[in-house]
Structures are given as C-alpha cells and as structure tokens.
Amino acid sequence: TIEVWGDGLQTRSFLYIDECIEATRRLMESDCVEPLNIGSEEMVTINQLAQIAITLSNKHIKIHNIQGDEFFKKYGFSCPVGVRGRNSDNSRYQKEVGWVVGDTLQRGMTKTFEWINAQVSAE
C-alpha cells in the first residue's frame, strides 16, 4: 500500500521540471520585468497523483488514506491539515510571455519513470 495522509482529496498542481526550465528561460528572454507565476493549471487530487504513480509503476498497490484516530495512534500527533486546494494562475505569464505549459502531469511523470527505469537498467 501507499499511505496518503488525510482523505487524499486535497488538490494541487505540479509542473514537470523541463516545463519549469522552459518557462523560466522564456521569461528571462522576454521584456517582462514583473514577477509572474510559473506553474501548471492542471489540478489533481493527491489520491489521483498517487494513482498515476501506481499505474506507471506497473505494481498492484492500493492507496491507504490515513487520518483521525488511526493516524494519531501511528504517529502520536494529529494528521496535518493544509489548504484544501492550491493552483497556479498563469494568465499573466501567458499574456506577457505568450507561452503555456505543454506537457500534462501524466506525461511528465511518465518521462520521470522512463528515466528512473533507464538508470536502474544501466546498473
């Protein structure tokens, strides 16, 4: 099993590192001097993120959401509760720089798993 703290329904957006580097490069080469958000507007729940990783691993793993009394008994403190959702608004970036993220989270994670598998195979 993979343990996810809380109900796993909290949402976040994640950005693949190659996309972040490309966005940063384009921003540095632009005329924009104001701070801008760089991120993905694709939101996923933490459970969805875990499920993508499970699928890409080709393993039979179940998600176990741990919270409440079960969490306290295991760790000795209450399960942390962060903000329910967080996302990046990239509209100013798109307006100023004229570029948007091209890869989905699934594709970025696939690239990461492919790289890891290549490293393991090389050993």
KALIN-V378645 format. One line per field, one symbol per residue. ss: DSSP state (h for helix, s for strand, l for the rest). A space follows every 50 residues. Layout:
ss = ???
This chain:
ss = lsssslllllssslllhhhhhhhhhhhhhlllllllllllllssshhhhh hhhhhhhlllllsssslhhhhhhhhlllllllllslllllhhhhhhhlll llllhhhhhhhhhhhhhhhhhhl
